[in-house]
């Protein structure tokens, strides 16, 4: 991590642990820094630098899977799906994956930008039952 993405590692140490990575070897022991680096949460800046597929955390990946499953279920009801060699091409593009062909007409899934916008919206409290 220190070689591949030193800036992201410094930022994560500051963000998650409140530590200055430049103190490594002085007030921050090397073994402790290695342990902390290994357990940076999945929202850390280092993970997408190491593997672009890790840009989305578990929540975004699960939402994309739900979107794909819903889109596929809707597609199976269309006339295009009833053709003999029909292939569903509507999967949501994941970070780090190769681009897929444009979607077929009719079925729409969320774009990565729409998913990011949805996740950044303030959450409403669940209604209480009296």
N, CA, C and O atoms as a GROMACS GRO file, in nm:
protein
  520
    1UNK      N    1   0.081  -0.119   0.000
    1UNK     CA    2   0.000   0.000   0.000
    1UNK      C    3   0.086   0.126   0.000
    1UNK      O    4   0.055   0.224  -0.067
    2UNK      N    5   0.192   0.121   0.075
    2UNK     CA    6   0.278   0.238   0.087
    2UNK      C    7   0.347   0.270  -0.045
    2UNK      O    8   0.379   0.386  -0.072
    3UNK      N    9   0.370   0.169  -0.128
    3UNK     CA   10   0.433   0.191  -0.258
    3UNK      C   11   0.329   0.226  -0.364
    3UNK      O   12   0.351   0.317  -0.445
    4UNK      N   13   0.217   0.156  -0.365
    4UNK     CA   14   0.115   0.173  -0.468
    4UNK      C   15   0.036   0.303  -0.451
    4UNK      O   16   0.011   0.373  -0.549
    5UNK      N   17  -0.002   0.336  -0.329
    5UNK     CA   18  -0.089   0.452  -0.308
    5UNK      C   19  -0.057   0.521  -0.174
    5UNK      O   20  -0.139   0.519  -0.082
    6UNK      N   21   0.060   0.582  -0.164
    6UNK     CA   22   0.099   0.644  -0.036
    6UNK      C   23   0.007   0.757   0.007
    6UNK      O   24  -0.018   0.773   0.126
    7UNK      N   25  -0.042   0.836  -0.086
    7UNK     CA   26  -0.131   0.947  -0.051
    7UNK      C   27  -0.263   0.898   0.006
    7UNK      O   28  -0.312   0.951   0.106
    8UNK      N   29  -0.319   0.796  -0.057
    8UNK     CA   30  -0.445   0.739  -0.007
    8UNK      C   31  -0.424   0.675   0.130
    8UNK      O   32  -0.511   0.684   0.217
    9UNK      N   33  -0.310   0.611   0.150
    9UNK     CA   34  -0.281   0.549   0.280
    9UNK      C   35  -0.267   0.656   0.388
    9UNK      O   36  -0.317   0.638   0.499
   10UNK      N   37  -0.198   0.765   0.357
   10UNK     CA   38  -0.186   0.876   0.453
   10UNK      C   39  -0.324   0.931   0.488
   10UNK      O   40  -0.355   0.956   0.605
   11UNK      N   41  -0.406   0.951   0.385
   11UNK     CA   42  -0.541   1.004   0.408
   11UNK      C   43  -0.625   0.910   0.495
   11UNK      O   44  -0.697   0.954   0.584
   12UNK      N   45  -0.615   0.780   0.469
   12UNK     CA   46  -0.691   0.684   0.548
   12UNK      C   47  -0.642   0.678   0.692
   12UNK      O   48  -0.723   0.667   0.785
   13UNK      N   49  -0.512   0.686   0.713
   13UNK     CA   50  -0.461   0.686   0.850
   13UNK      C   51  -0.512   0.808   0.926
   13UNK      O   52  -0.546   0.799   1.044
   14UNK      N   53  -0.517   0.920   0.857
   14UNK     CA   54  -0.567   1.042   0.922
   14UNK      C   55  -0.717   1.030   0.946
   14UNK      O   56  -0.766   1.062   1.054
   15UNK      N   57  -0.789   0.985   0.845
   15UNK     CA   58  -0.936   0.978   0.854
   15UNK      C   59  -0.984   0.876   0.956
   15UNK      O   60  -1.067   0.907   1.042
   16UNK      N   61  -0.932   0.754   0.947
   16UNK     CA   62  -0.985   0.646   1.030
   16UNK      C   63  -0.922   0.639   1.168
   16UNK      O   64  -0.989   0.602   1.264
   17UNK      N   65  -0.794   0.673   1.180
   17UNK     CA   66  -0.725   0.653   1.307
   17UNK      C   67  -0.676   0.782   1.371
   17UNK      O   68  -0.633   0.782   1.486
   18UNK      N   69  -0.681   0.893   1.298
   18UNK     CA   70  -0.631   1.019   1.352
   18UNK      C   71  -0.480   1.017   1.371
   18UNK      O   72  -0.428   1.086   1.459
   19UNK      N   73  -0.411   0.940   1.290
   19UNK     CA   74  -0.265   0.927   1.301
   19UNK      C   75  -0.196   0.986   1.179
   19UNK      O   76  -0.250   0.983   1.068
   20UNK      N   77  -0.077   1.038   1.201
   20UNK     CA   78   0.005   1.091   1.092
   20UNK      C   79   0.102   0.982   1.049
   20UNK      O   80   0.188   0.940   1.127
   21UNK      N   81   0.089   0.936   0.926
   21UNK     CA   82   0.175   0.827   0.875
   21UNK      C   83   0.320   0.870   0.867
   21UNK      O   84   0.410   0.786   0.865
   22UNK      N   85   0.345   1.002   0.863
   22UNK     CA   86   0.483   1.050   0.858
   22UNK      C   87   0.556   1.027   0.991
   22UNK      O   88   0.679   1.041   0.997
   23UNK      N   89   0.483   0.991   1.097
   23UNK     CA   90   0.544   0.958   1.226
   23UNK      C   91   0.589   0.812   1.232
   23UNK      O   92   0.632   0.764   1.337
   24UNK      N   93   0.578   0.740   1.120
   24UNK     CA   94   0.615   0.599   1.115
   24UNK      C   95   0.761   0.582   1.154
   24UNK      O   96   0.850   0.645   1.096
   25UNK      N   97   0.785   0.498   1.253
   25UNK     CA   98   0.920   0.474   1.301
   25UNK      C   99   0.954   0.558   1.422
   25UNK      O  100   1.048   0.527   1.495
   26UNK      N  101   0.879   0.666   1.447
   26UNK     CA  102   0.903   0.751   1.564
   26UNK      C  103   0.797   0.719   1.669
   26UNK      O  104   0.819   0.633   1.754
   27UNK      N  105   0.684   0.787   1.664
   27UNK     CA  106   0.579   0.761   1.762
   27UNK      C  107   0.483   0.651   1.716
   27UNK      O  108   0.402   0.603   1.794
   28UNK      N  109   0.492   0.612   1.590
   28UNK     CA  110   0.407   0.506   1.535
   28UNK      C  111   0.496   0.389   1.494
   28UNK      O  112   0.578   0.399   1.402
   29UNK      N  113   0.478   0.277   1.565
   29UNK     CA  114   0.559   0.160   1.536
   29UNK      C  115   0.518   0.097   1.402
   29UNK      O  116   0.401   0.101   1.364
   30UNK      N  117   0.615   0.040   1.332
   30UNK     CA  118   0.592  -0.016   1.198
   30UNK      C  119   0.494  -0.132   1.203
   30UNK      O  120   0.405  -0.141   1.118
   31UNK      N  121   0.507  -0.219   1.298
   31UNK     CA  122   0.417  -0.335   1.308
   31UNK      C  123   0.273  -0.289   1.335
   31UNK      O  124   0.178  -0.344   1.279
   32UNK      N  125   0.257  -0.188   1.420
   32UNK     CA  126   0.123  -0.135   1.448
   32UNK      C  127   0.065  -0.071   1.322
   32UNK      O  128  -0.053  -0.090   1.292
   33UNK      N  129   0.145   0.003   1.248
   33UNK     CA  130   0.098   0.066   1.125
   33UNK      C  131   0.055  -0.041   1.024
   33UNK      O  132  -0.046  -0.023   0.955
   34UNK      N  133   0.128  -0.150   1.015
   34UNK     CA  134   0.092  -0.258   0.923
   34UNK      C  135  -0.040  -0.321   0.964
   34UNK      O  136  -0.124  -0.350   0.878
   35UNK      N  137  -0.060  -0.343   1.094
   35UNK     CA  138  -0.188  -0.398   1.141
   35UNK      C  139  -0.304  -0.304   1.109
   35UNK      O  140  -0.408  -0.348   1.061
   36UNK      N  141  -0.285  -0.175   1.134
   36UNK     CA  142  -0.390  -0.078   1.106
   36UNK      C  143  -0.420  -0.068   0.957
   36UNK      O  144  -0.536  -0.058   0.918
   37UNK      N  145  -0.318  -0.072   0.874
   37UNK     CA  146  -0.336  -0.064   0.729
   37UNK      C  147  -0.417  -0.183   0.678
   37UNK      O  148  -0.500  -0.169   0.588
   38UNK      N  149  -0.392  -0.301   0.734
   38UNK     CA  150  -0.463  -0.421   0.690
   38UNK      C  151  -0.612  -0.416   0.721
   38UNK      O  152  -0.692  -0.481   0.655
   39UNK      N  153  -0.648  -0.337   0.823
   39UNK     CA  154  -0.788  -0.332   0.866
   39UNK      C  155  -0.855  -0.198   0.837
   39UNK      O  156  -0.951  -0.161   0.906
   40UNK      N  157  -0.808  -0.126   0.738
   40UNK     CA  158  -0.877  -0.004   0.696
   40UNK      C  159  -1.014  -0.045   0.646
   40UNK      O  160  -1.025  -0.138   0.566
   41UNK      N  161  -1.121   0.023   0.691
   41UNK     CA  162  -1.256  -0.015   0.648
   41UNK      C  163  -1.274  -0.010   0.496
   41UNK      O  164  -1.196   0.053   0.425
   42UNK      N  165  -1.378  -0.078   0.449
   42UNK     CA  166  -1.400  -0.090   0.304
   42UNK      C  167  -1.426   0.044   0.236
   42UNK      O  168  -1.415   0.053   0.114
   43UNK      N  169  -1.459   0.148   0.311
   43UNK     CA  170  -1.479   0.280   0.253
   43UNK      C  171  -1.348   0.357   0.240
   43UNK      O  172  -1.349   0.474   0.200
   44UNK      N  173  -1.237   0.295   0.271
   44UNK     CA  174  -1.108   0.360   0.266
   44UNK      C  175  -1.066   0.398   0.124
   44UNK      O  176  -1.112   0.339   0.027
   45UNK      N  177  -0.980   0.497   0.116
   45UNK     CA  178  -0.933   0.546  -0.014
   45UNK      C  179  -0.831   0.452  -0.079
   45UNK      O  180  -0.810   0.458  -0.200
   46UNK      N  181  -0.768   0.366   0.001
   46UNK     CA  182  -0.664   0.278  -0.055
   46UNK      C  183  -0.720   0.166  -0.143
   46UNK      O  184  -0.657   0.127  -0.241
   47UNK      N  185  -0.839   0.115  -0.109
   47UNK     CA  186  -0.889  -0.003  -0.178
   47UNK      C  187  -0.915   0.020  -0.326
   47UNK      O  188  -0.874  -0.064  -0.407
   48UNK      N  189  -0.981   0.130  -0.368
   48UNK     CA  190  -0.997   0.151  -0.513
   48UNK      C  191  -0.865   0.174  -0.586
   48UNK      O  192  -0.855   0.146  -0.705
   49UNK      N  193  -0.764   0.224  -0.515
   49UNK     CA  194  -0.632   0.244  -0.577
   49UNK      C  195  -0.565   0.109  -0.604
   49UNK      O  196  -0.492   0.095  -0.703
   50UNK      N  197  -0.589   0.012  -0.518
   50UNK     CA  198  -0.530  -0.120  -0.533
   50UNK      C  199  -0.606  -0.202  -0.637
   50UNK      O  200  -0.546  -0.270  -0.720
   51UNK      N  201  -0.739  -0.194  -0.632
   51UNK     CA  202  -0.823  -0.268  -0.726
   51UNK      C  203  -0.947  -0.183  -0.757
   51UNK      O  204  -1.028  -0.160  -0.667
   52UNK      N  205  -0.963  -0.136  -0.881
   52UNK     CA  206  -1.076  -0.048  -0.914
   52UNK      C  207  -1.213  -0.109  -0.885
   52UNK      O  208  -1.310  -0.035  -0.866
   53UNK      N  209  -1.222  -0.242  -0.880
   53UNK     CA  210  -1.350  -0.306  -0.850
   53UNK      C  211  -1.394  -0.278  -0.708
   53UNK      O  212  -1.512  -0.295  -0.675
   54UNK      N  213  -1.302  -0.235  -0.622
   54UNK     CA  214  -1.336  -0.208  -0.483
   54UNK      C  215  -1.384  -0.065  -0.459
   54UNK      O  216  -1.399  -0.022  -0.344
   55UNK      N  217  -1.410   0.009  -0.567
   55UNK     CA  218  -1.459   0.146  -0.553
   55UNK      C  219  -1.595   0.147  -0.484
   55UNK      O  220  -1.623   0.236  -0.404
   56UNK      N  221  -1.677   0.050  -0.515
   56UNK     CA  222  -1.807   0.038  -0.449
   56UNK      C  223  -1.793  -0.057  -0.331
   56UNK      O  224  -1.734  -0.164  -0.343
   57UNK      N  225  -1.848  -0.017  -0.218
   57UNK     CA  226  -1.851  -0.102  -0.099
   57UNK      C  227  -1.964  -0.205  -0.110
   57UNK      O  228  -2.030  -0.217  -0.214
   58UNK      N  229  -1.984  -0.278  -0.004
   58UNK     CA  230  -2.085  -0.383   0.000
   58UNK      C  231  -2.224  -0.329  -0.028
   58UNK      O  232  -2.301  -0.391  -0.101
   59UNK      N  233  -2.258  -0.214   0.030
   59UNK     CA  234  -2.391  -0.157   0.012
   59UNK      C  235  -2.420  -0.126  -0.134
   59UNK      O  236  -2.526  -0.163  -0.185
   60UNK      N  237  -2.328  -0.060  -0.201
   60UNK     CA  238  -2.350  -0.027  -0.342
   60UNK      C  239  -2.356  -0.153  -0.428
   60UNK      O  240  -2.436  -0.160  -0.522
   61UNK      N  241  -2.273  -0.252  -0.398
   61UNK     CA  242  -2.275  -0.376  -0.476
   61UNK      C  243  -2.410  -0.447  -0.458
   61UNK      O  244  -2.466  -0.498  -0.555
   62UNK      N  245  -2.460  -0.451  -0.335
   62UNK     CA  246  -2.588  -0.517  -0.312
   62UNK      C  247  -2.702  -0.443  -0.380
   62UNK      O  248  -2.792  -0.506  -0.435
   63UNK      N  249  -2.699  -0.309  -0.376
   63UNK     CA  250  -2.802  -0.232  -0.446
   63UNK      C  251  -2.795  -0.255  -0.597
   63UNK      O  252  -2.899  -0.264  -0.663
   64UNK      N  253  -2.676  -0.265  -0.651
   64UNK     CA  254  -2.662  -0.293  -0.793
   64UNK      C  255  -2.717  -0.432  -0.825
   64UNK      O  256  -2.781  -0.451  -0.929
   65UNK      N  257  -2.694  -0.529  -0.738
   65UNK     CA  258  -2.748  -0.664  -0.758
   65UNK      C  259  -2.902  -0.663  -0.755
   65UNK      O  260  -2.966  -0.730  -0.835
   66UNK      N  261  -2.959  -0.585  -0.662
   66UNK     CA  262  -3.105  -0.573  -0.655
   66UNK      C  263  -3.158  -0.509  -0.783
   66UNK      O  264  -3.258  -0.554  -0.839
   67UNK      N  265  -3.091  -0.404  -0.828
   67UNK     CA  266  -3.131  -0.336  -0.951
   67UNK      C  267  -3.125  -0.432  -1.070
   67UNK      O  268  -3.217  -0.435  -1.152
   68UNK      N  269  -3.019  -0.510  -1.079
   68UNK     CA  270  -3.006  -0.607  -1.189
   68UNK      C  271  -3.115  -0.714  -1.182
   68UNK      O  272  -3.173  -0.750  -1.285
   69UNK      N  273  -3.142  -0.764  -1.063
   69UNK     CA  274  -3.243  -0.869  -1.048
   69UNK      C  275  -3.381  -0.817  -1.087
   69UNK      O  276  -3.458  -0.887  -1.153
   70UNK      N  277  -3.412  -0.695  -1.047
   70UNK     CA  278  -3.541  -0.635  -1.082
   70UNK      C  279  -3.551  -0.610  -1.231
   70UNK      O  280  -3.653  -0.637  -1.293
   71UNK      N  281  -3.443  -0.558  -1.288
   71UNK     CA  282  -3.439  -0.531  -1.432
   71UNK      C  283  -3.452  -0.661  -1.511
   71UNK      O  284  -3.524  -0.666  -1.611
   72UNK      N  285  -3.384  -0.765  -1.468
   72UNK     CA  286  -3.391  -0.894  -1.537
   72UNK      C  287  -3.532  -0.952  -1.529
   72UNK      O  288  -3.585  -1.003  -1.628
   73UNK      N  289  -3.594  -0.943  -1.410
   73UNK     CA  290  -3.730  -0.995  -1.395
   73UNK      C  291  -3.827  -0.922  -1.488
   73UNK      O  292  -3.915  -0.984  -1.547
   74UNK      N  293  -3.811  -0.791  -1.501
   74UNK     CA  294  -3.897  -0.714  -1.591
   74UNK      C  295  -3.868  -0.752  -1.737
   74UNK      O  296  -3.960  -0.762  -1.818
   75UNK      N  297  -3.741  -0.774  -1.770
   75UNK     CA  298  -3.703  -0.808  -1.907
   75UNK      C  299  -3.763  -0.942  -1.949
   75UNK      O  300  -3.802  -0.959  -2.065
   76UNK      N  301  -3.771  -1.038  -1.857
   76UNK     CA  302  -3.823  -1.170  -1.892
   76UNK      C  303  -3.968  -1.165  -1.939
   76UNK      O  304  -4.015  -1.259  -2.003
   77UNK      N  305  -4.038  -1.057  -1.907
   77UNK     CA  306  -4.179  -1.043  -1.946
   77UNK      C  307  -4.195  -0.977  -2.084
   77UNK      O  308  -4.306  -0.966  -2.134
   78UNK      N  309  -4.084  -0.934  -2.145
   78UNK     CA  310  -4.092  -0.864  -2.273
   78UNK      C  311  -4.091  -0.963  -2.390
   78UNK      O  312  -4.057  -1.080  -2.374
   79UNK      N  313  -4.129  -0.913  -2.507
   79UNK     CA  314  -4.128  -0.996  -2.628
   79UNK      C  315  -3.985  -1.034  -2.667
   79UNK      O  316  -3.962  -1.144  -2.718
   80UNK      N  317  -3.889  -0.944  -2.642
   80UNK     CA  318  -3.749  -0.974  -2.675
   80UNK      C  319  -3.700  -1.097  -2.598
   80UNK      O  320  -3.621  -1.175  -2.651
   81UNK      N  321  -3.745  -1.114  -2.477
   81UNK     CA  322  -3.700  -1.226  -2.395
   81UNK      C  323  -3.755  -1.359  -2.444
   81UNK      O  324  -3.698  -1.464  -2.417
   82UNK      N  325  -3.868  -1.354  -2.516
   82UNK     CA  326  -3.933  -1.477  -2.561
   82UNK      C  327  -3.866  -1.537  -2.685
   82UNK      O  328  -3.894  -1.651  -2.721
   83UNK      N  329  -3.777  -1.460  -2.750
   83UNK     CA  330  -3.706  -1.513  -2.867
   83UNK      C  331  -3.615  -1.628  -2.827
   83UNK      O  332  -3.574  -1.638  -2.711
   84UNK      N  333  -3.584  -1.714  -2.920
   84UNK     CA  334  -3.509  -1.836  -2.892
   84UNK      C  335  -3.370  -1.810  -2.831
   84UNK      O  336  -3.338  -1.869  -2.728
   85UNK      N  337  -3.290  -1.726  -2.890
   85UNK     CA  338  -3.154  -1.700  -2.841
   85UNK      C  339  -3.143  -1.563  -2.775
   85UNK      O  340  -3.041  -1.496  -2.788
   86UNK      N  341  -3.246  -1.523  -2.704
   86UNK     CA  342  -3.246  -1.391  -2.640
   86UNK      C  343  -3.142  -1.387  -2.528
   86UNK      O  344  -3.126  -1.483  -2.452
   87UNK      N  345  -3.073  -1.276  -2.520
   87UNK     CA  346  -2.973  -1.256  -2.416
   87UNK      C  347  -3.000  -1.124  -2.346
   87UNK      O  348  -3.014  -1.020  -2.412
   88UNK      N  349  -3.007  -1.126  -2.215
   88UNK     CA  350  -3.029  -1.004  -2.137
   88UNK      C  351  -2.896  -0.929  -2.128
   88UNK      O  352  -2.794  -0.985  -2.089
   89UNK      N  353  -2.899  -0.802  -2.165
   89UNK     CA  354  -2.778  -0.721  -2.166
   89UNK      C  355  -2.795  -0.598  -2.078
   89UNK      O  356  -2.734  -0.495  -2.104
   90UNK      N  357  -2.877  -0.607  -1.977
   90UNK     CA  358  -2.911  -0.489  -1.898
   90UNK      C  359  -2.842  -0.478  -1.764
   90UNK      O  360  -2.888  -0.400  -1.680
   91UNK      N  361  -2.736  -0.551  -1.740
   91UNK     CA  362  -2.669  -0.544  -1.610
   91UNK      C  363  -2.607  -0.408  -1.587
   91UNK      O  364  -2.552  -0.347  -1.679
   92UNK      N  365  -2.616  -0.360  -1.464
   92UNK     CA  366  -2.557  -0.232  -1.426
   92UNK      C  367  -2.405  -0.243  -1.430
   92UNK      O  368  -2.347  -0.340  -1.380
   93UNK      N  369  -2.342  -0.145  -1.490
   93UNK     CA  370  -2.196  -0.144  -1.503
   93UNK      C  371  -2.131  -0.127  -1.366
   93UNK      O  372  -2.160  -0.031  -1.295
   94UNK      N  373  -2.044  -0.219  -1.327
   94UNK     CA  374  -1.972  -0.211  -1.200
   94UNK      C  375  -1.836  -0.145  -1.223
   94UNK      O  376  -1.781  -0.154  -1.333
   95UNK      N  377  -1.782  -0.079  -1.120
   95UNK     CA  378  -1.647  -0.021  -1.132
   95UNK      C  379  -1.543  -0.129  -1.160
   95UNK      O  380  -1.546  -0.237  -1.101
   96UNK      N  381  -1.451  -0.097  -1.249
   96UNK     CA  382  -1.341  -0.188  -1.278
   96UNK      C  383  -1.376  -0.301  -1.374
   96UNK      O  384  -1.288  -0.380  -1.409
   97UNK      N  385  -1.500  -0.309  -1.416
   97UNK     CA  386  -1.541  -0.414  -1.509
   97UNK      C  387  -1.539  -0.357  -1.650
   97UNK      O  388  -1.547  -0.235  -1.667
   98UNK      N  389  -1.527  -0.442  -1.750
   98UNK     CA  390  -1.526  -0.396  -1.888
   98UNK      C  391  -1.663  -0.342  -1.925
   98UNK      O  392  -1.766  -0.387  -1.875
   99UNK      N  393  -1.662  -0.244  -2.014
   99UNK     CA  394  -1.788  -0.186  -2.062
   99UNK      C  395  -1.870  -0.294  -2.131
   99UNK      O  396  -1.816  -0.379  -2.202
  100UNK      N  397  -2.000  -0.290  -2.108
  100UNK     CA  398  -2.086  -0.382  -2.180
  100UNK      C  399  -2.158  -0.308  -2.291
  100UNK      O  400  -2.154  -0.185  -2.298
  101UNK      N  401  -2.223  -0.382  -2.376
  101UNK     CA  402  -2.295  -0.323  -2.489
  101UNK      C  403  -2.414  -0.241  -2.438
  101UNK      O  404  -2.461  -0.264  -2.327
  102UNK      N  405  -2.462  -0.147  -2.518
  102UNK     CA  406  -2.577  -0.066  -2.476
  102UNK      C  407  -2.698  -0.153  -2.444
  102UNK      O  408  -2.716  -0.260  -2.503
  103UNK      N  409  -2.780  -0.106  -2.352
  103UNK     CA  410  -2.898  -0.181  -2.311
  103UNK      C  411  -3.001  -0.190  -2.424
  103UNK      O  412  -3.006  -0.107  -2.515
  104UNK      N  413  -3.081  -0.292  -2.412
  104UNK     CA  414  -3.190  -0.304  -2.507
  104UNK      C  415  -3.299  -0.207  -2.467
  104UNK      O  416  -3.306  -0.162  -2.352
  105UNK      N  417  -3.385  -0.175  -2.563
  105UNK     CA  418  -3.492  -0.081  -2.537
  105UNK      C  419  -3.591  -0.138  -2.439
  105UNK      O  420  -3.615  -0.258  -2.437
  106UNK      N  421  -3.649  -0.050  -2.357
  106UNK     CA  422  -3.759  -0.091  -2.271
  106UNK      C  423  -3.721  -0.104  -2.124
  106UNK      O  424  -3.788  -0.047  -2.039
  107UNK      N  425  -3.617  -0.177  -2.093
  107UNK     CA  426  -3.580  -0.201  -1.955
  107UNK      C  427  -3.467  -0.108  -1.915
  107UNK      O  428  -3.364  -0.103  -1.983
  108UNK      N  429  -3.484  -0.034  -1.809
  108UNK     CA  430  -3.384   0.061  -1.764
  108UNK      C  431  -3.339   0.026  -1.622
  108UNK      O  432  -3.423   0.000  -1.536
  109UNK      N  433  -3.211   0.025  -1.599
  109UNK     CA  434  -3.157   0.009  -1.464
  109UNK      C  435  -3.087   0.140  -1.428
  109UNK      O  436  -3.064   0.224  -1.514
  110UNK      N  437  -3.054   0.156  -1.300
  110UNK     CA  438  -2.988   0.278  -1.256
  110UNK      C  439  -2.846   0.284  -1.306
  110UNK      O  440  -2.776   0.183  -1.313
  111UNK      N  441  -2.803   0.404  -1.342
  111UNK     CA  442  -2.663   0.426  -1.378
  111UNK      C  443  -2.583   0.438  -1.250
  111UNK      O  444  -2.642   0.462  -1.144
  112UNK      N  445  -2.450   0.422  -1.254
  112UNK     CA  446  -2.371   0.440  -1.133
  112UNK      C  447  -2.390   0.578  -1.071
  112UNK      O  448  -2.387   0.592  -0.949
  113UNK      N  449  -2.409   0.682  -1.154
  113UNK     CA  450  -2.430   0.817  -1.101
  113UNK      C  451  -2.564   0.825  -1.027
  113UNK      O  452  -2.572   0.888  -0.922
  114UNK      N  453  -2.668   0.762  -1.083
  114UNK     CA  454  -2.798   0.762  -1.016
  114UNK      C  455  -2.791   0.687  -0.884
  114UNK      O  456  -2.852   0.728  -0.785
  115UNK      N  457  -2.717   0.577  -0.881
  115UNK     CA  458  -2.701   0.501  -0.758
  115UNK      C  459  -2.627   0.582  -0.653
  115UNK      O  460  -2.666   0.582  -0.536
  116UNK      N  461  -2.520   0.653  -0.692
  116UNK     CA  462  -2.448   0.739  -0.599
  116UNK      C  463  -2.538   0.848  -0.544
  116UNK      O  464  -2.535   0.877  -0.424
  117UNK      N  465  -2.621   0.909  -0.632
  117UNK     CA  466  -2.712   1.015  -0.589
  117UNK      C  467  -2.815   0.959  -0.491
  117UNK      O  468  -2.848   1.024  -0.392
  118UNK      N  469  -2.866   0.839  -0.518
  118UNK     CA  470  -2.964   0.775  -0.430
  118UNK      C  471  -2.903   0.748  -0.292
  118UNK      O  472  -2.968   0.771  -0.190
  119UNK      N  473  -2.780   0.701  -0.289
  119UNK     CA  474  -2.716   0.670  -0.163
  119UNK      C  475  -2.681   0.795  -0.083
  119UNK      O  476  -2.669   0.789   0.040
  120UNK      N  477  -2.664   0.908  -0.150
  120UNK     CA  478  -2.628   1.030  -0.078
  120UNK      C  479  -2.749   1.106  -0.025
  120UNK      O  480  -2.734   1.204   0.047
  121UNK      N  481  -2.870   1.060  -0.060
  121UNK     CA  482  -2.991   1.127  -0.012
  121UNK      C  483  -3.008   1.103   0.137
  121UNK      O  484  -2.975   0.995   0.186
  122UNK      N  485  -3.061   1.203   0.211
  122UNK     CA  486  -3.084   1.182   0.354
  122UNK      C  487  -3.190   1.073   0.376
  122UNK      O  488  -3.286   1.062   0.300
  123UNK      N  489  -3.169   0.996   0.478
  123UNK     CA  490  -3.261   0.885   0.506
  123UNK      C  491  -3.375   0.934   0.594
  123UNK      O  492  -3.357   1.018   0.682
  124UNK      N  493  -3.492   0.880   0.567
  124UNK     CA  494  -3.607   0.912   0.650
  124UNK      C  495  -3.618   0.809   0.760
  124UNK      O  496  -3.583   0.692   0.742
  125UNK      N  497  -3.668   0.853   0.874
  125UNK     CA  498  -3.690   0.760   0.984
  125UNK      C  499  -3.808   0.670   0.949
  125UNK      O  500  -3.903   0.713   0.885
  126UNK      N  501  -3.801   0.545   0.992
  126UNK     CA  502  -3.911   0.451   0.967
  126UNK      C  503  -4.031   0.494   1.049
  126UNK      O  504  -4.015   0.539   1.163
  127UNK      N  505  -4.152   0.480   0.994
  127UNK     CA  506  -4.270   0.519   1.072
  127UNK      C  507  -4.286   0.430   1.194
  127UNK      O  508  -4.265   0.309   1.189
  128UNK      N  509  -4.325   0.491   1.302
  128UNK     CA  510  -4.344   0.415   1.426
  128UNK      C  511  -4.486   0.367   1.434
  128UNK      O  512  -4.578   0.438   1.393
  129UNK      N  513  -4.504   0.249   1.485
  129UNK     CA  514  -4.638   0.192   1.499
  129UNK      C  515  -4.680   0.208   1.644
  129UNK      O  516  -4.606   0.169   1.735
  130UNK      N  517  -4.796   0.265   1.665
  130UNK     CA  518  -4.848   0.285   1.802
  130UNK      C  519  -4.957   0.188   1.832
  130UNK      O  520  -5.013   0.189   1.942
   0.00000   0.00000   0.00000
